[in-house]
C-alpha cells in the first residue's frame, strides 16, 4: 500500500493549513502529490429570485484560488500541489476525487451525530461511503500545537475484522513514520465478550507489527469499545488513533454509529479510519 497521492478537501477553516503541514510526514513514505479540493457549494450559487448567481460564484472561486496560492507558495519545495476548485455537492466531489488518491485527509465534525443528521455534515456524508484510508482531525489548538509527528504514538484498536486487518496492513506500510503502537482490543461487556476471545488474534497482530520494526505494547481490556479506545489514547498521550471501519448501512452509521464513528466524534486527537 503506497502513499503517493493525498486528497485534501478543505473549506479553509481555521487550522486547516496547520493540519496540512502535519500531513507532510507522509513524504517519508512516498508522498509525491497533494490535491487540494475546494467545493463551492451548489446551493450557495444556484438560484434566487435573480437567477444563477454567477458573480458570487466567481467571487468565491477567486477567494479560494488566492488561499490555495498562499499554501502552494509555502509548500512548493516539499511536494507537488494540485489545486481543484469546483461548484457542486461537497461529499459527491470528494468521493469522486478520492478514486485517484491513496489517502484522504479532512477536518472532522464537532457536533453530535443526531445534530449533524439534521443540519448536515460533509464529513459524515462522505465518510460512510469512502473506500480509502482517511485521516480526520478536529482543527483545534491542542492538536495543532503538538510538535510531535502524527503517527509518533499510535493507538491501534482491533477486533480482528477484515477492516482491522486492512488497518494493520496500512500501519505496516507506513512503519517508517510510526514511533510506537499501543495495540488494543476491547471485549464488549454489553455483548458479554471476554478478553480471552481476542488474545490469540492480538498476539498475531503484535508479531506482525514488531516484524515491521515498530515498538508495540498490548492492551486487552473489557468495557465499551469506543470509551476504552479514547481513554487509552488519553492515558498514553497518543498522537493518532488507527482503526478499521465497519460495513453498516448509511442510516445505521449516522444514527446508531459504529465504534469507529463514535470514536471519531469523541476523540480530541486525529483518527485514521481504514475501510
C-alpha positions in Angstrom: 0.0 0.0 0.0 1.8 3.1 -1.2 1.0 6.7 -0.1 1.8 8.8 -3.2 -1.3 10.9 -3.6 -3.2 12.7 -0.9 -6.6 14.3 -1.3 -7.2 17.3 1.0 -10.7 18.7 0.7 -11.0 22.0 2.6 -13.3 24.8 3.4 -10.3 26.8 4.7 -11.4 26.6 8.3 -9.0 27.9 10.9 -6.3 25.3 11.5 -6.7 23.6 8.1 -3.3 24.7 6.8 -1.6 23.7 10.0 -3.2 20.2 9.6 -2.0 20.1 6.0 1.6 20.8 7.1 1.5 18.0 9.6 0.4 15.6 6.8 3.7 16.3 5.1 5.1 13.5 7.3 3.8 11.2 4.5 6.7 12.4 2.3 8.8 9.9 4.3 6.7 7.0 2.9 6.4 8.2 -0.7 4.0 11.1 -0.8 4.5 12.9 -4.1 1.3 14.9 -4.7 -1.4 16.7 -2.7 -4.6 17.6 -4.4 -6.3 20.5 -2.6 -10.0 20.3 -3.3 -12.4 23.2 -2.6 -16.0 22.8 -3.4 -18.2 25.9 -3.8 -21.5 24.6 -2.6 -24.0 24.5 -5.4 -26.8 25.7 -3.2 -25.0 28.9 -2.4 -24.8 30.0 -6.0 -27.6 28.1 -7.7 -30.7 30.3 -7.8 -32.5 33.0 -6.1 -35.1 35.5 -7.4 -32.4 37.0 -9.7 -31.4 33.6 -11.2 -28.0 31.9 -11.1 -25.5 33.9 -9.0 -22.6 33.9 -11.4 -20.9 36.9 -9.8 -21.0 35.2 -6.4 -19.6 32.0 -7.9 -16.6 33.9 -9.4 -16.0 35.8 -6.2 -15.9 32.6 -4.1 -13.7 30.9 -6.6 -11.2 33.8 -6.6 -11.1 33.8 -2.8 -10.3 30.0 -2.9 -7.7 30.5 -5.6 -6.0 33.2 -3.5 -5.9 31.0 -0.4 -4.6 27.9 -2.2 -1.9 30.1 -3.9 -0.6 31.0 -0.4 -0.5 27.4 0.6 1.3 26.4 -2.7 3.9 29.1 -2.1 4.6 27.7 1.3 4.8 24.0 0.4 6.1 24.2 -3.2 9.6 22.9 -2.1 8.0 20.0 -0.2 5.6 18.3 -2.6 3.6 18.8 -5.8 0.3 20.7 -5.1 -2.6 20.3 -7.5 -5.5 22.7 -6.9 -9.0 21.9 -7.9 -12.0 24.3 -7.4 -15.4 23.2 -8.5 -19.1 24.0 -7.9 -21.0 21.0 -6.7 -22.1 19.0 -3.7 -19.0 18.6 -1.4 -19.4 14.9 -0.4 -20.0 13.8 -4.0 -17.0 15.7 -5.3 -14.8 14.3 -2.5 -15.9 10.7 -3.3 -15.2 11.2 -7.0 -11.7 12.7 -6.4 -10.8 10.1 -3.8 -10.8 7.4 -6.5 -7.4 8.7 -7.7 -6.0 9.2 -4.2 -4.2 6.8 -1.9 -5.3 8.6 1.3 -7.7 11.4 2.2 -7.4 13.9 5.0 -10.2 16.2 6.3 -11.4 18.1 9.3 -13.9 16.2 11.3 -17.3 17.3 12.7 -17.5 18.8 16.2 -21.2 18.4 16.8 -23.2 15.2 17.7 -24.3 12.8 15.1 -28.0 13.5 15.6 -27.4 17.2 15.2 -25.4 16.7 12.1 -28.1 14.3 10.7 -30.5 17.3 10.7 -28.1 20.1 10.0 -25.7 18.4 7.6 -22.0 17.5 7.7 -19.8 17.0 4.6 -17.5 14.7 6.6 -20.3 12.5 7.9 -21.9 12.3 4.4 -18.7 11.1 2.6 -17.0 9.0 5.4 -19.6 6.2 5.3 -19.1 5.7 1.6 -15.4 6.3 1.0 -13.1 3.3 0.3 -9.7 4.8 1.0 -7.9 5.4 4.3 -9.0 8.7 5.7 -7.3 10.9 8.3 -9.7 13.0 10.3 -8.8 15.8 12.8 -10.6 18.4 14.8 -8.9 21.6 13.8 -8.2 22.8 17.3 -5.2 24.4 19.0 -4.4 21.5 21.3 -3.8 19.2 18.3 -2.1 21.8 16.1 0.4 22.9 18.8 1.6 19.3 19.5 5.1 19.3 17.9 5.1 15.5 17.6 4.5 13.8 14.3 1.1 12.4 13.5 2.0 8.8 13.9 4.6 9.1 16.7 2.3 7.4 19.3 -0.5 5.3 17.8 -3.4 3.6 19.5 -4.4 0.8 17.1 -7.7 -0.7 18.0 -8.7 -4.0 16.5 -11.3 -6.7 16.8 -9.8 -8.9 14.1 -12.3 -8.0 11.5 -11.4 -7.6 7.8 -11.3 -3.7 8.0 -8.9 -4.1 11.0 -6.7 -6.4 9.0 -6.5 -3.8 6.3 -5.8 -1.2 9.0 -2.9 -3.4 10.1 -1.6 -3.5 6.5 -1.9 0.3 6.4 0.2 0.6 9.6 2.8 -1.7 8.3 3.0 0.2 5.0 3.8 3.5 6.9 6.1 1.9 9.5 8.9 4.3 8.9 6.8 7.1 10.4 5.3 5.1 13.2 7.0 5.6 16.6 5.2 3.2 18.9 1.9 1.3 18.7 -0.4 0.8 21.7 -2.2 -2.3 20.4 -5.7 -2.5 21.9 -8.6 -5.0 21.8 -11.7 -4.4 23.9 -14.1 -7.2 24.9 -17.5 -5.6 24.7 -19.2 -6.2 28.1 -22.6 -5.3 26.5 -22.1 -8.5 24.4 -20.7 -10.5 27.3 -17.4 -10.9 25.5 -14.2 -11.9 27.3 -10.6 -10.8 26.7 -9.6 -14.4 26.1 -11.5 -14.3 22.8 -9.1 -11.8 21.4 -5.8 -13.0 22.9 -4.6 -15.2 20.1 -5.5 -12.6 17.4 -3.8 -9.8 19.3 -0.6 -11.9 19.7 -0.6 -12.4 15.9 -1.0 -8.6 15.3 1.8 -7.9 17.8 4.2 -10.2 15.9 3.4 -8.5 12.6 3.9 -5.0 14.0 7.2 -6.0 15.6 8.3 -7.6 12.3 7.8 -4.2 10.6 10.3 -2.7 13.0 7.8 -0.8 15.3 7.7 -1.0 19.1 4.4 -2.3 20.4 2.6 -2.7 23.7 -0.5 -4.8 24.1 -3.7 -3.8 26.0 -6.6 -6.3 26.4 -9.5 -4.6 28.1 -13.2 -5.1 28.9 -15.7 -2.4 28.6 -17.4 -0.2 26.0 -15.0 -0.2 23.0 -15.4 3.5 21.9 -14.9 4.7 25.5 -11.9 2.4 26.2 -10.2 3.4 22.9 -10.5 7.1 23.7 -9.5 6.6 27.3 -6.3 4.7 26.3 -5.4 7.4 23.8 -5.7 10.0 26.6 -3.8 7.8 29.1 -0.9 7.1 26.8 -0.8 10.7 25.4 -1.2 9.3 21.8 -1.0 11.4 18.7 -3.2 9.2 16.5 -5.9 6.5 16.7 -6.0 3.9 13.9 -8.9 1.5 13.4 -10.9 -0.3 10.7 -14.4 0.8 9.9 -17.5 -1.4 9.8 -19.8 -2.0 6.9 -23.1 -0.8 8.3 -25.6 0.9 6.0 -25.6 4.7 6.0 -28.6 5.1 8.3 -27.0 2.9 11.0 -23.7 4.8 10.6 -25.3 8.2 11.1 -27.9 7.5 13.7 -26.7 4.5 15.7 -23.0 4.8 14.9 -20.3 2.2 14.7 -17.5 2.1 17.2 -15.2 3.9 14.7 -17.7 6.7 14.2 -18.3 7.1 17.9 -14.5 7.4 18.4 -14.3 9.9 15.5 -16.8 12.1 17.4 -15.3 11.6 20.9 -11.6 11.8 20.2 -9.7 15.0 20.6 -6.7 13.7 18.6 -6.7 12.7 14.9 -8.0 9.3 13.8 -7.2 7.3 10.7 -10.1 5.2 9.5 -9.4 2.3 7.2 -12.4 0.7 5.3 
